[in-house]
Amino acid sequence: MPCIISVKTKSATAKSYPVYIGSELVKRLPNYLRRLPRAHSYAIITDTTVARLYGKALQGHLNKAKYLTHLVIFPASEKFK
């Protein structure tokens, strides 16, 4: 079971979002997405380093679960953060 922490933004609306920490989250993501309203498609936005390690695997798990995905890869550098 993953650890879930809430990260608060510094926006005027003070929204927050969950961050999941744990093992095998790439495989489990389709199960977490089922709890949310369905979108037409999903963008996986990452840099070249993380894409090489997890990009295709994550996209494969989501596609297998019938989620339409787009993998968007940026160069790994401070310039693109």
mmCIF file of the C-alpha atoms, coordinates in Angstrom:
data_MODEL
# 
_entry.id   MODEL 
# 
loop_
_atom_site.group_PDB 
_atom_site.id 
_atom_site.type_symbol 
_atom_site.label_atom_id 
_atom_site.label_alt_id 
_atom_site.label_comp_id 
_atom_site.label_asym_id 
_atom_site.label_entity_id 
_atom_site.label_seq_id 
_atom_site.pdbx_PDB_ins_code 
_atom_site.Cartn_x 
_atom_site.Cartn_y 
_atom_site.Cartn_z 
_atom_site.occupancy 
_atom_site.B_iso_or_equiv 
_atom_site.pdbx_formal_charge 
_atom_site.auth_seq_id 
_atom_site.auth_comp_id 
_atom_site.auth_asym_id 
_atom_site.auth_atom_id 
_atom_site.pdbx_PDB_model_num 
ATOM 1  C CA . MET A 1 1  ? 0.000   0.000  0.000   1.00 0.00 ? 1  MET A CA 1 
ATOM 2  C CA . PRO A 1 2  ? 1.474   3.358  -0.951  1.00 0.00 ? 2  PRO A CA 1 
ATOM 3  C CA . CYS A 1 3  ? 2.000   6.293  1.335   1.00 0.00 ? 3  CYS A CA 1 
ATOM 4  C CA . ILE A 1 4  ? -0.068  9.292  0.196   1.00 0.00 ? 4  ILE A CA 1 
ATOM 5  C CA . ILE A 1 5  ? 0.943   12.813 1.118   1.00 0.00 ? 5  ILE A CA 1 
ATOM 6  C CA . SER A 1 6  ? -0.937  15.985 0.301   1.00 0.00 ? 6  SER A CA 1 
ATOM 7  C CA . VAL A 1 7  ? 1.038   18.826 -1.289  1.00 0.00 ? 7  VAL A CA 1 
ATOM 8  C CA . LYS A 1 8  ? -0.469  22.300 -0.984  1.00 0.00 ? 8  LYS A CA 1 
ATOM 9  C CA . THR A 1 9  ? 0.085   24.832 -3.730  1.00 0.00 ? 9  THR A CA 1 
ATOM 10 C CA . LYS A 1 10 ? 0.858   28.483 -3.141  1.00 0.00 ? 10 LYS A CA 1 
ATOM 11 C CA . SER A 1 11 ? -2.006  29.648 -5.339  1.00 0.00 ? 11 SER A CA 1 
ATOM 12 C CA . ALA A 1 12 ? -4.736  32.016 -4.223  1.00 0.00 ? 12 ALA A CA 1 
ATOM 13 C CA . THR A 1 13 ? -7.173  29.103 -4.086  1.00 0.00 ? 13 THR A CA 1 
ATOM 14 C CA . ALA A 1 14 ? -4.777  27.042 -1.904  1.00 0.00 ? 14 ALA A CA 1 
ATOM 15 C CA . LYS A 1 15 ? -5.499  23.795 -3.716  1.00 0.00 ? 15 LYS A CA 1 
ATOM 16 C CA . SER A 1 16 ? -3.620  20.606 -2.948  1.00 0.00 ? 16 SER A CA 1 
ATOM 17 C CA . TYR A 1 17 ? -2.846  17.394 -4.793  1.00 0.00 ? 17 TYR A CA 1 
ATOM 18 C CA . PRO A 1 18 ? -1.890  13.881 -3.660  1.00 0.00 ? 18 PRO A CA 1 
ATOM 19 C CA . VAL A 1 19 ? 1.581   12.409 -4.131  1.00 0.00 ? 19 VAL A CA 1 
ATOM 20 C CA . TYR A 1 20 ? 1.782   8.615  -4.007  1.00 0.00 ? 20 TYR A CA 1 
ATOM 21 C CA . ILE A 1 21 ? 4.996   7.044  -2.715  1.00 0.00 ? 21 ILE A CA 1 
ATOM 22 C CA . GLY A 1 22 ? 5.554   3.304  -2.917  1.00 0.00 ? 22 GLY A CA 1 
ATOM 23 C CA . SER A 1 23 ? 6.633   0.341  -4.980  1.00 0.00 ? 23 SER A CA 1 
ATOM 24 C CA . GLU A 1 24 ? 5.047   -0.820 -8.247  1.00 0.00 ? 24 GLU A CA 1 
ATOM 25 C CA . LEU A 1 25 ? 3.016   2.382  -8.664  1.00 0.00 ? 25 LEU A CA 1 
ATOM 26 C CA . VAL A 1 26 ? 3.435   2.173  -12.442 1.00 0.00 ? 26 VAL A CA 1 
ATOM 27 C CA . LYS A 1 27 ? 1.448   -1.068 -12.434 1.00 0.00 ? 27 LYS A CA 1 
ATOM 28 C CA . ARG A 1 28 ? -1.123  0.248  -9.959  1.00 0.00 ? 28 ARG A CA 1 
ATOM 29 C CA . LEU A 1 29 ? -1.891  3.578  -11.636 1.00 0.00 ? 29 LEU A CA 1 
ATOM 30 C CA . PRO A 1 30 ? -4.839  2.255  -13.692 1.00 0.00 ? 30 PRO A CA 1 
ATOM 31 C CA . ASN A 1 31 ? -6.533  1.203  -10.429 1.00 0.00 ? 31 ASN A CA 1 
ATOM 32 C CA . TYR A 1 32 ? -6.069  4.681  -8.933  1.00 0.00 ? 32 TYR A CA 1 
ATOM 33 C CA . LEU A 1 33 ? -7.400  6.353  -12.086 1.00 0.00 ? 33 LEU A CA 1 
ATOM 34 C CA . ARG A 1 34 ? -10.596 4.277  -11.954 1.00 0.00 ? 34 ARG A CA 1 
ATOM 35 C CA . ARG A 1 35 ? -11.564 6.217  -8.812  1.00 0.00 ? 35 ARG A CA 1 
ATOM 36 C CA . LEU A 1 36 ? -11.532 9.528  -10.724 1.00 0.00 ? 36 LEU A CA 1 
ATOM 37 C CA . PRO A 1 37 ? -13.805 10.910 -13.445 1.00 0.00 ? 37 PRO A CA 1 
ATOM 38 C CA . ARG A 1 38 ? -12.730 9.491  -16.819 1.00 0.00 ? 38 ARG A CA 1 
ATOM 39 C CA . ALA A 1 39 ? -10.918 11.803 -19.256 1.00 0.00 ? 39 ALA A CA 1 
ATOM 40 C CA . HIS A 1 40 ? -10.848 11.404 -23.035 1.00 0.00 ? 40 HIS A CA 1 
ATOM 41 C CA . SER A 1 41 ? -7.051  10.995 -22.976 1.00 0.00 ? 41 SER A CA 1 
ATOM 42 C CA . TYR A 1 42 ? -4.108  11.358 -20.617 1.00 0.00 ? 42 TYR A CA 1 
ATOM 43 C CA . ALA A 1 43 ? -0.736  13.047 -21.078 1.00 0.00 ? 43 ALA A CA 1 
ATOM 44 C CA . ILE A 1 44 ? 2.335   11.507 -19.498 1.00 0.00 ? 44 ILE A CA 1 
ATOM 45 C CA . ILE A 1 45 ? 4.743   14.441 -19.215 1.00 0.00 ? 45 ILE A CA 1 
ATOM 46 C CA . THR A 1 46 ? 8.305   13.571 -18.307 1.00 0.00 ? 46 THR A CA 1 
ATOM 47 C CA . ASP A 1 47 ? 11.944  14.169 -19.086 1.00 0.00 ? 47 ASP A CA 1 
ATOM 48 C CA . THR A 1 48 ? 14.251  11.905 -21.093 1.00 0.00 ? 48 THR A CA 1 
ATOM 49 C CA . THR A 1 49 ? 15.761  10.269 -18.007 1.00 0.00 ? 49 THR A CA 1 
ATOM 50 C CA . VAL A 1 50 ? 12.459  9.247  -16.400 1.00 0.00 ? 50 VAL A CA 1 
ATOM 51 C CA . ALA A 1 51 ? 10.953  8.362  -19.792 1.00 0.00 ? 51 ALA A CA 1 
ATOM 52 C CA . ARG A 1 52 ? 13.785  5.929  -20.434 1.00 0.00 ? 52 ARG A CA 1 
ATOM 53 C CA . LEU A 1 53 ? 13.189  4.252  -17.054 1.00 0.00 ? 53 LEU A CA 1 
ATOM 54 C CA . TYR A 1 54 ? 9.385   4.278  -16.803 1.00 0.00 ? 54 TYR A CA 1 
ATOM 55 C CA . GLY A 1 55 ? 7.732   6.000  -19.792 1.00 0.00 ? 55 GLY A CA 1 
ATOM 56 C CA . LYS A 1 56 ? 6.928   3.064  -22.053 1.00 0.00 ? 56 LYS A CA 1 
ATOM 57 C CA . ALA A 1 57 ? 6.052   0.795  -19.108 1.00 0.00 ? 57 ALA A CA 1 
ATOM 58 C CA . LEU A 1 58 ? 3.601   3.342  -17.695 1.00 0.00 ? 58 LEU A CA 1 
ATOM 59 C CA . GLN A 1 59 ? 2.097   3.993  -21.104 1.00 0.00 ? 59 GLN A CA 1 
ATOM 60 C CA . GLY A 1 60 ? 1.768   0.242  -21.672 1.00 0.00 ? 60 GLY A CA 1 
ATOM 61 C CA . HIS A 1 61 ? -0.062  -0.349 -18.379 1.00 0.00 ? 61 HIS A CA 1 
ATOM 62 C CA . LEU A 1 62 ? -2.457  2.513  -19.073 1.00 0.00 ? 62 LEU A CA 1 
ATOM 63 C CA . ASN A 1 63 ? -3.102  1.485  -22.670 1.00 0.00 ? 63 ASN A CA 1 
ATOM 64 C CA . LYS A 1 64 ? -3.730  -2.109 -21.586 1.00 0.00 ? 64 LYS A CA 1 
ATOM 65 C CA . ALA A 1 65 ? -6.358  -0.756 -19.170 1.00 0.00 ? 65 ALA A CA 1 
ATOM 66 C CA . LYS A 1 66 ? -8.016  1.076  -22.128 1.00 0.00 ? 66 LYS A CA 1 
ATOM 67 C CA . TYR A 1 67 ? -6.694  4.563  -21.292 1.00 0.00 ? 67 TYR A CA 1 
ATOM 68 C CA . LEU A 1 68 ? -5.678  6.629  -24.328 1.00 0.00 ? 68 LEU A CA 1 
ATOM 69 C CA . THR A 1 69 ? -2.272  8.157  -23.546 1.00 0.00 ? 69 THR A CA 1 
ATOM 70 C CA . HIS A 1 70 ? 0.234   10.548 -25.090 1.00 0.00 ? 70 HIS A CA 1 
ATOM 71 C CA . LEU A 1 71 ? 3.863   10.432 -23.977 1.00 0.00 ? 71 LEU A CA 1 
ATOM 72 C CA . VAL A 1 72 ? 5.383   13.934 -23.995 1.00 0.00 ? 72 VAL A CA 1 
ATOM 73 C CA . ILE A 1 73 ? 9.145   13.955 -23.401 1.00 0.00 ? 73 ILE A CA 1 
ATOM 74 C CA . PHE A 1 74 ? 11.315  16.985 -22.668 1.00 0.00 ? 74 PHE A CA 1 
ATOM 75 C CA . PRO A 1 75 ? 15.111  17.057 -22.418 1.00 0.00 ? 75 PRO A CA 1 
ATOM 76 C CA . ALA A 1 76 ? 16.429  16.426 -18.909 1.00 0.00 ? 76 ALA A CA 1 
ATOM 77 C CA . SER A 1 77 ? 17.791  19.788 -17.777 1.00 0.00 ? 77 SER A CA 1 
ATOM 78 C CA . GLU A 1 78 ? 16.998  22.695 -15.465 1.00 0.00 ? 78 GLU A CA 1 
ATOM 79 C CA . LYS A 1 79 ? 16.041  24.742 -18.525 1.00 0.00 ? 79 LYS A CA 1 
ATOM 80 C CA . PHE A 1 80 ? 12.938  22.630 -19.121 1.00 0.00 ? 80 PHE A CA 1 
ATOM 81 C CA . LYS A 1 81 ? 11.674  22.370 -15.532 1.00 0.00 ? 81 LYS A CA 1 
# 
